[in-house]
Amino acid sequence: MIRSDLKGSAMGLENIKRVGVVGSGLMGHGIALAFALGGYPTIMSDLGEDALKEGMSKAKATARLFVHEGLVTPDQAEKAIQRITTTTELEQLAVNSDFVTEAIVDRSHDKRELFNRLDELCPPHTIITSNTSSLVLSDFASDVRRQDKIALTHYFAPPAIVPGVEVAKGPGTSDETFETTCDLMVGIKHVPIRVLKELPGYLLNRIQGAMRNEAYRLWAEGVATAEDIDLGIRSTFGFRMPQEGPMMHYDVAGIWRWPKDVRLAPSAGLELGTEASEKIRQRLEEGTPWFGTPESIEASGEERDRTYLRRLKDQYWSGEPGE
């Protein structure tokens, strides 16, 4: 039954009481667990009972890991699992959900069929999102009537554990839907990454893909073995990445203070269009940090180094001090 107080209205976080996840595979069961751990009654659907049983088994196994590592208590994990119900009937999920995430195969015509069906079945207030990692909403959601209430939420495997989630609009997504979706991610202890343009691969897959392609090329040219390429990434900028991405590294490494000709030299090798290259060159010419002020960056340096040292101790050093 559609709640009369929400019929045709904008959706805020306070209005999301029940969540649906379509698909119980690699991503779906983890997304369902993330919502359940966040306190939301969650319906997970799939085409058959066997798929659902396997999805629930994997969700329970991940919940046990949360307990083992001390993130939740056994009682909290059990309650989270109890919040997940399963069904092979899409209509049962649709009519009982205020927020739906689809996590089916990344095939445009399958997603189009599903989105159109959800649009028919879900109450008018329900927000419908996709976990697609490569398609854009325009590829498969153009026929949906509730254009203001669709969005992208791209999780990263394993989705119950990796905190970052890309959140992006489609051409008609309202600001209310976008912000509510971001707020919901925060509410389940995930980190919304706001993507401001719709493009294939969105933000992070494109960055990840660029690194992967260069790693493949260097291996193929015999520059290094696969083992050393991965080791190099993990023990250098991969080691830093929990604290700093490429923009933050520019700041904390003090590149913005280098002489202008030295600061601008790396930008000459960027394989970008003329407009983008010029915009970056102008930004680097300013000689200012991306984040904060010179004073705030200096002040944060010691805490950053302390964090690095704790990671160094945990991952690379062993034994007593000085050994």
N, C-alpha and C positions, 0 to 999 in steps of 0.2 A: 504494500500500500504506500502511495506517495504521501509524504508528510506535507500537509497544506501550508505550513509555515515556510517551506522551502520551494514551493512550486514556482518556477520561473524566476527565482531570485539568484543573486550572486552568492557564491559559496565562500564562507570563511572557514578557518580551521575549526572553530567551535561547532560547525555544522557537520563535520565528518565524524560519524560514529561507527561506521562499518566499512570495511575495505574488501575489494575483490581482486584476485589475481588469476588471470586466464593463462594457463600453462603451468605445468608442475615439473618441468625439466631442469636443466642446468641452472637457469636463472630464476625460473618461477618459484621453485620451492624455497630458495634463499630470500627472495623478495617477500614472500609470504611470512617467513620467519622473522624478517626484519620488522614488519608491521606488527606481528604478534608480540615480539619482544618489546615493542613500543607501546603495547597495551591495547591494540586495536583488534576487535573480533574480525577475523579474516576468513573469507571463503576462497578456496582454491579449486579451480575447475580444470578438467582435462577431458580428452575424448574417451578414455577408458579407465576402469578401476585399477588395472595393473599399473598404469602410469602414475595414478594418484598414490597407490600404496608405496611405490618406489620413491616418489617425491616426499611423502611423509617420513619414510625411513631415513632419507638423507637430511631432512629438516631436524629430526630427532638427534641424528649423529652430530650435526653442527651445534645444536643446543647443548649437547653434552660437552663439546669442546669449550663453549662459553663458561660452563660450570667448572671444568677442569682448570681453566686459566684464571678463574676468580673474577670474571666479569659479572656473573649473575649467580644467585644461589640455586641449589637444586629445586627448591620450591618455585622460584621465579621461572626457571626453565620449564618446569612441568606445567605451570599456568599458561605460559606462552604457547606450548604445544596444544593445550586444551582450547586455546582461542582459535585454532585453525580447524575449520570444518572443510570437507571436500564434497564435490558433486560432479557428476558427468552432465548435468543439465545447465547449460549456459543461462537459461532464463532464471533459474533459481539464484544464481550468482548476481545477475544483472539487477533484478528487482529489489535485492536486499543490500545493495552497495551504494555508498555515497561517493566513493572514489574507486575507480577500476584501473588496474595496470595490466596491459596485455604483454605476455612474454612468450609468444609463439615464434615459429620459424621466421627468419628475416626474408620473407618472400612477399613482394608487393601485393599480388592479387589475393593471397590468403589474409593479409592484414586488412585489405580493403573490405573483403567479405565480413571479417570479424567486426571491424569498426562500424560498418553499416548496421550489422545485427545488434550490436550493443547500443547504438543510437536509437534503434527501435524499441529495445527492451528496457533500457535503464530509465529511471525517473528523470524528469527534465533537469533537476538540479545536479545530477551526478557528473563529476569530472571524469573524463576518459583519457588515459595516457598510454603511451607506447614505450617499451624498453628497447626499441630498435637501435642498433649500433651503426647502421650504415645508411638506411633510408631516411628520407625527410617526410614530415607529415603530409606535405603536398602530394607525395607519391601515392598515398593510399587513403587519405582522410578527406579528400575534397568533396565527397558526396554527403558527409556528415552534416546534419542540420544544426547541431549545437557547436558551431565553429568557435564560439567564445569559450567553450568548456572542454577543449582538447589541448593536450600538451605532450611534450616528450619528457620522460624521466629515464635517462640511460644510466643504469647501474653497471658496476664492474665486478667481474667474478673474483672471489665468491661474494655475492651481493649482500649477504647478511653481515659480512665482516668488513669489506672495503668501504670506507665511509663516504667517499666522494660519489655524487650523482649529478650528471649533467641535466639541467632543466632548461628546456627551450620552448619557445612559442611556435605555433603554426601561424599562417597569415592572418587568421581571425581570432587568435587566442586573446582573451581579455587580460588586462593587468591584474584584475582580481583573481582570476584562475592561476595566473603565473605566480603571484605572491602567495596564494594559499598553498600551491604545490610546494613552493620553497619552504614555507612554514611547516608543512607536514614532514618534509625531509628532516628538518631540524628537530621536530618532535619525536622522531624515531632514531635520534642520535646519528643521523647522516649529515653530510655536508653538501648543500646545494651549490652547484657551480653554474652560475647564470650565463647562458649562451645567448648572445644578442642577435645572431643572424642564423637563418636556416640554411644549412649547406650540408652536402653528403659527408658523412664521417664526423660532422659537427666539430668539436674542439679537440678533445683529448685523443681520439682515435687518429686524427690527422697528425698530431705531434708524435704519438707512439709509432704510427706508420712510417713517418720520416726517419726516426731512429732505426726502426727495424730494417728499412730498405737500405740504409747506409751500412748497417752491420752486415747484411747479406752481401752487399757489393764488396766490402772489405774482405770478407771471408773468401768470396769467389776469386778475388784478385791475389789471394795468398798473403795478404798483409798480416794476418794473425789467424790462429785457430779459433774455432767456435768457443772452446773453453776459455781462451784468454780474452776474447771479445766480451763474453759475459762477465768474467772475473773483473775485467777493467771497469765495466760499467757499474757493477755492484760495489766495488771498493773505492770508487772515486766520486763521480757526481751522483751515482745512485746512493752512496753513503750519505751524501748531503741532502738529498731530495726530501726526506721527511721534514726538513727545516726550511729549505729554500728551493724554489723553482728558478728558471732562468732569469726572470725579472729581478727576484730578490737577490740572486747571486750577483747580478750587476751592481746592486746597491752595496751588499756587505763586502764584496771584493774591492770596492772603491773605484770601480772602472769609471764612474762619472767624474772622478777627480783627475784622471789621466790627462795628459796634453791632448788637445783636440785632434791632431792628426793621428795619434796612436789610438784614441778612443773610436775614431771613425773607421779605422782600417778594416776591422772585421765586417763592417756593413757592405764593403765593396764586393764581397764574395757572395752576397745573398742572391739566390735565384728567385727574384720576385719581379712583379711587374713594375713599371716605371713609377706609377702613383704610390704604391706601397713602399718602394725603396726610398722615394723622396720623403715620404712621411716619417719613416724610421730615421733617415739621415738628419732631418730637422729635429727630431726628438733627442737624438744623441748629441747633436751640436749644443743643446742647452746646457749640458753638463750638470744635470740635476738628477737625484735619485727617482726611481719609479714610485717608491713608497716613503712616506714620512719626510723627515728633515735630516740634514747631516748630523745634527746633535742626537736625534733619536736613534739613528743607525749606530753611532758610536756607542751609545749607552746600552744597546742590545747585544753588542758583540760578545761580552763576557758570558752572558747567559747562553747564547748560542754555542759558544765553545764548551761550556759545561755539559750541554746536551750532547754535543758530539763526543765528548770524552766518555760519557756514560754508555753511549752506543758502541764506542771503540772497545770499552771494557767488556761489554756483553758479547760482542760479535767476533772480536779479533784477539784480545788479550786473555791470557789465562794464568793461573798460578798466583803467587804472592807478589806484592809490589817489588819491582826491581829485578824479578826473575826473567 
